[in-house]
Amino acid sequence: MTDGDRDESDAVIVDTEGYVGRITLDRPEAMNTFSTELAAELDSALRRLEADADVRAVVVDGAGKAFSAGIDLTEHARFDDEAAYEEWVAGMEEPFVTITEMGTPVIAAAHGHAAANGLGLVAACDLAVAAEGTMFGATAPKVGLFCMGPAVP
């Protein structure tokens, strides 16, 4: 991509300006929760920007009122066995692994809420900048679960 180029999909927007790549989580109506589609598109966008020799830093932000409120649990019912569920969760965490393997620094620009998988994304980044009043949370312990997203990086 070149200056000002923009690539929009259903769940993320990728833009470059100068030496900076920007990935915007673009599901504001769902507080940018991770759907299967968002996780895959985020991972793909990270890999594309890592491969672009002109990109020297990547900024990840969220559209609307939240950075990311976690995983879209409406998908949970699709999985009827443990193996399928584990594969789904692994896909949600794949962008975090990608970030830790990147040579290009990735910066989280958080605002609103960064909870569960949103917190995991912040934790995976090399640097995080948060707007005043941003709320961070690991919500899984409230229901007796271990919140893996923030622990993956």
C-alpha positions as CSV (number, residue, x, y, z in Angstrom):
1,M,0.0,0.0,0.0
2,T,1.1,3.6,-0.5
3,D,0.3,6.8,1.3
4,G,-3.4,7.1,2.0
5,D,-4.2,3.7,0.5
6,R,-7.1,2.1,2.3
7,D,-8.3,-1.4,2.4
8,E,-11.8,-2.0,3.9
9,S,-13.3,-5.3,4.8
10,D,-16.2,-6.2,6.9
11,A,-14.5,-6.1,10.2
12,V,-11.2,-4.1,9.9
13,I,-10.0,-1.0,8.0
14,V,-6.4,-0.9,7.0
15,D,-4.8,2.4,6.1
16,T,-1.2,3.6,5.6
17,E,0.1,7.1,5.8
18,G,3.8,7.7,5.4
19,Y,5.6,5.1,7.5
20,V,2.6,4.3,9.7
21,G,0.1,1.5,9.1
22,R,-3.2,1.8,10.9
23,I,-5.7,-1.0,11.6
24,T,-9.1,0.0,12.9
25,L,-11.3,-2.6,14.4
26,D,-14.6,-1.8,12.6
27,R,-17.5,-3.4,14.4
28,P,-18.7,-0.4,16.5
29,E,-22.2,-1.7,16.8
30,A,-20.8,-4.7,18.7
31,M,-18.2,-2.7,20.6
32,N,-15.5,-4.2,18.3
33,T,-15.9,-7.6,19.8
34,F,-13.8,-10.3,18.1
35,S,-15.8,-12.3,15.7
36,T,-14.2,-15.1,13.7
37,E,-14.1,-12.7,10.8
38,L,-12.5,-9.8,12.8
39,A,-9.8,-12.1,14.3
40,A,-8.9,-13.5,10.8
41,E,-8.9,-10.1,9.1
42,L,-6.8,-8.5,12.0
43,D,-4.3,-11.3,11.7
44,S,-4.1,-10.9,7.9
45,A,-3.8,-7.1,8.1
46,L,-0.9,-7.4,10.7
47,R,0.9,-9.9,8.4
48,R,0.4,-7.6,5.3
49,L,1.8,-4.5,7.2
50,E,4.7,-6.5,8.5
51,A,5.6,-7.5,5.0
52,D,5.5,-3.9,3.8
53,A,9.0,-2.5,4.0
54,D,7.7,1.1,4.0
55,V,5.7,0.5,7.3
56,R,7.8,1.3,10.3
57,A,5.1,1.1,13.0
58,V,1.5,-0.2,13.2
59,V,-1.3,1.5,15.2
60,V,-4.4,-0.5,16.2
61,D,-7.5,1.3,17.3
62,G,-11.2,0.7,17.4
63,A,-14.1,2.5,15.7
64,G,-16.9,3.9,17.8
65,K,-17.1,4.1,21.6
66,A,-14.8,1.1,22.5
67,F,-11.4,-0.3,21.6
68,S,-12.7,-3.8,22.0
69,A,-15.1,-5.4,24.5
70,G,-13.8,-9.0,24.0
71,I,-15.1,-11.9,22.0
72,D,-18.5,-12.0,20.3
73,L,-20.1,-14.7,22.3
74,T,-23.0,-15.1,19.9
75,E,-20.7,-17.4,17.9
76,H,-20.2,-19.7,20.9
77,A,-23.3,-21.8,20.2
78,R,-21.9,-23.0,16.9
79,F,-19.4,-25.3,18.6
80,D,-20.8,-28.6,19.8
81,D,-17.5,-30.3,20.9
82,E,-14.4,-29.4,22.8
83,A,-12.0,-29.6,19.8
84,A,-14.1,-27.2,17.7
85,Y,-14.4,-24.8,20.6
86,E,-10.7,-24.9,21.3
87,E,-10.0,-24.2,17.6
88,W,-12.4,-21.2,17.7
89,V,-10.6,-19.8,20.8
90,A,-7.2,-20.3,19.2
91,G,-8.3,-18.3,16.2
92,M,-9.4,-15.5,18.4
93,E,-5.9,-15.4,19.9
94,E,-3.9,-15.8,16.7
95,P,-3.4,-12.1,16.1
96,F,-1.7,-11.8,19.5
97,V,0.8,-14.5,18.6
98,T,1.4,-12.7,15.2
99,I,2.1,-9.4,17.0
100,T,4.7,-11.1,19.3
101,E,6.5,-12.4,16.2
102,M,6.5,-9.1,14.3
103,G,9.6,-7.0,13.9
104,T,7.5,-3.9,13.3
105,P,6.4,-2.3,16.5
106,V,2.6,-2.4,17.1
107,I,0.9,0.3,19.2
108,A,-2.5,-0.1,20.8
109,A,-4.5,3.2,20.8
110,A,-7.2,2.2,23.3
111,H,-10.3,4.2,24.3
112,G,-13.6,3.4,25.9
113,H,-13.4,-0.2,27.0
114,A,-10.6,-2.8,26.4
115,A,-11.9,-6.0,28.1
116,A,-11.2,-9.7,27.8
117,N,-9.8,-10.3,24.3
118,G,-9.6,-6.5,23.8
119,L,-7.3,-6.4,26.9
120,G,-5.4,-9.3,25.3
121,L,-4.8,-7.2,22.2
122,V,-3.5,-4.3,24.3
123,A,-1.2,-6.7,26.2
124,A,0.2,-8.2,23.0
125,C,1.2,-4.8,21.6
126,D,4.6,-3.4,22.1
127,L,3.2,-0.1,23.5
128,A,-0.2,1.0,24.5
129,V,-1.6,4.5,24.7
130,A,-5.0,5.0,26.4
131,A,-7.4,7.8,26.2
132,E,-8.3,9.3,29.6
133,G,-11.1,7.3,31.2
134,T,-10.4,4.1,29.3
135,M,-11.6,1.0,31.3
136,F,-9.6,-2.2,31.2
137,G,-10.9,-5.5,32.4
138,A,-10.5,-9.2,32.5
139,T,-14.1,-10.3,32.7
140,A,-13.8,-14.1,32.6
141,P,-12.9,-14.6,36.2
142,K,-16.3,-13.2,37.2
143,V,-17.8,-16.4,35.8
144,G,-15.1,-18.7,37.1
145,L,-13.0,-18.9,33.9
146,F,-9.4,-18.1,33.3
147,C,-9.1,-15.1,30.8
148,M,-6.7,-16.5,28.3
149,G,-6.6,-13.6,25.9
150,P,-4.5,-11.3,28.0
151,A,-2.2,-14.2,29.0
152,V,-1.4,-15.3,25.5
153,P,1.3,-12.7,24.7
